[in-house]
C-alpha cells in the first residue's frame, strides 16, 4: 500500500447527495427572498463551506439575507434527512476493505458542517469507519488546504504519504496546494474535463476502481 492516510470528501464522493443539496438550496433561496437558483449553479458549489457557497451563488447578497438563506437551507436539509441517503455503489465494501489494513488511517474532509456530518455518522453508523474528520465550519473551507494540513498533523503523516479522494476541483486543488496525491472521482459533481485541470494522480469512474488502485 502506497499511502498511510486516505482522506475522502463526503458529498458526491461517498454519498449520493447532489439532488438533495440542490433541492434544499433552491427552496432556501426562495424562502429567503433571493429567487430561483439554477440547479447547475448549486451543483457547482457543492464541497464549499456554506458561507462561501452562498457568497458564490448569490453575489452581492447582504449579511441578513445570507443568514436567512443559511438557516432555511439547514431547516430543509434536516427535514429531508427523514429519508436516508445512499452511499454510491461499492463504497461500503470498499471502505471495509481498506479498514482491514492496520497500517492505514482513513479520514473525511468535507464542506459539510460538523453538526451535519455527525448526524449522518450517527444515522448510518459510518462514523466508526473513520479515524478523524474535518468540516468547513471548524477550519478553512476548501479549496484552502488547512483541513488537510490539520489531518496530516494529527496523524504525523507527510503529504507524500497521503492521498485526497474527491469529486470536485475544490477537493483536488486543496491537495494540489500541498503537492499531495489526489484522485478524481468522475461520477460526482464536476465533470472529467474540469477535474483533469487539477492534474489528478489517478481518475476513477467508480469506487471499486479506486480501491483496486489503492491496493496497487
Secondary structure, DSSP 8 states (H G I E B T S, - for coil): ---SEEEE--BTTTB--HHHHHHHHHHHHHHTT-----HHHHHHHTTS-HHHHHHHHSTT--HHHHHHHHHHHHHHHHHHTTS---B-TTHHHHHHHHHT-TT-EEEEEESS-HHHHHHHHHHHSGGGG-SEEEETTTS--TTSTHHHHHHHHHHT--GGGEEEEESSHHHHHHHHTTT-EEEEETTSSS-HHHHHTT--SEEESSHHHHHHHHT-
